Amino acid sequence: MTKKLFTQIKNEWQSNTWLALELLVVSVVMWYVVDYIYTQTATALEPKGFDIEHCYLIEMGILTDKSPGYIPNQSKEEQLKDVQEMLDRLKHRPDVEAASLSQNSYPYNGSNSTAMVQYDTLRAPGWTIRSFVTPDFVRVFRYRGTRGETPEQLAAMLEDDRHFLASDNLYREYDVSLTSLVGKPFYLFGDTTSTITLGAALQNVRYCDYAQARDSYRMVYKMPLGWMTNATAVEWCVRVRPDQDHGFIERLKADSEKLYRVGNIFIAEVRSFADIRNNYQRSWDTGLRNYLVGMGFLLLNIFLGLFGTFWFRTQQRRSEMALHKVHGATGQAVFSRLLCEGVLLLLLVTPIALLVDYNLAHLELNSWRNGTTLEWGRLLACAVISFVLMTLMIAIGIAIPARKAMQVQPAEALHDE
């Protein structure tokens, strides 16, 4: 049958050449669309390394000298004591699971501080986020270690300021896993006179939903007491118990005046991390949505184009199908022959399409992922997905008119011709 199809394609080379050219162009465009969707989906499905469910950010305010109850001339020690007292009250609130302070550390932040992390001759990338936190921070956002360390175990490590935590990919450019260096002494913040021990390697913490884990570097260290004196300069994050989440903001605000006024500190605002995430990523979300709508419209046009082409082509061959039926061919056999002819044409142009796809990726004209645009596994996977989708479009474009044509009696179809 394959030999007969090749002969038929060769005999009808003029019409098949244009069809093959159309299939080639569509195959390349389809691969480009599938490649973009593949990269976005693969990135979205990566583990984030943190969990913001049931988490809230509390913004504190400071009374001014015009406010009733203002305490003038507080010392740094008194301010620190007030901050610690407020944190303790939040921790002991019945519906709160964990509460922490941090500086430029919570997810979807946008404000960053960086740090140098050095081991022997290995240096972390310049874009390594420094997270100064109180130990319960890793419990609030449920960080985990690469060797199975729980948030509670990681928090216990941070109680000792001679230990720090860092993401496993910190020395990726050297092809060294940080897990292999747990327990080793490191130099932090450019200080080469004293060392800090790596307590655990963290599962990579992504910067946001649009950043890959491999490119998000982070180190976590216990916040010095001196950083905690200004209540408005630190981040107050809490995790609420799952069964107490509903209505938490309203309950906390209702209690704030009576229970959460410490010294000059008061609760000014409470926001859920779901809202923080949406606000931080709004421009990216809008851009991605618009891009996907455009690609969806392009895919619809591709489908209609292929559908129409093979519909018209099948309609034009009613007499040929009638002759096959006269010679005893079943409807299924006629459909299989037409489908195999379309798929065979697609197979013939696929190697050329793959060559074009390779050159587009080599010229960095498609989507970036894992630091490159050309990955052989991704290239072939997207090509296979494109081939399958086009095969389905061809099958639909052939099946509907073929089914109608085969319901016509062979004598009537030949008479019409």
Secondary structure, DSSP 8 states (H G I E B T S, - for coil): -HHHHHHHHHHTHHHHHHHHHHHHHHHHHHHHHHHHHHHHHHHHTS--S---TTEEEEEEEE--TTSTT---S--HHHHHHHHHHHHHHHHTSTTEEEEEEEES-SSS-----B--EEETTEE--S-EEEEEE-TTHHHHTT--BTTS--HHHHHHHHTSTTEEEEETTTBGGGTB-GGGGTT-EEEETT--SS-EEEEEEE----SSTTS-GGG-EEEEEE--GGGGS-TTSSEEEEEE-GGG-TTHHHHHHHHHHHHSEETTEEEEEEEEHHHHHHHHTHHHHHHHHHHHHHHHHHHHHHHHHHHHHHHHHHHTTHHHHHHHHHTT--HHHHHHHHHHHHHHHHHHHHHHHHHHHHHHHHTT-S--BTTBS--HHHHHHHHHHHHHHHHHHHHHHHHHHHHHHHTS-HHHHHHH-
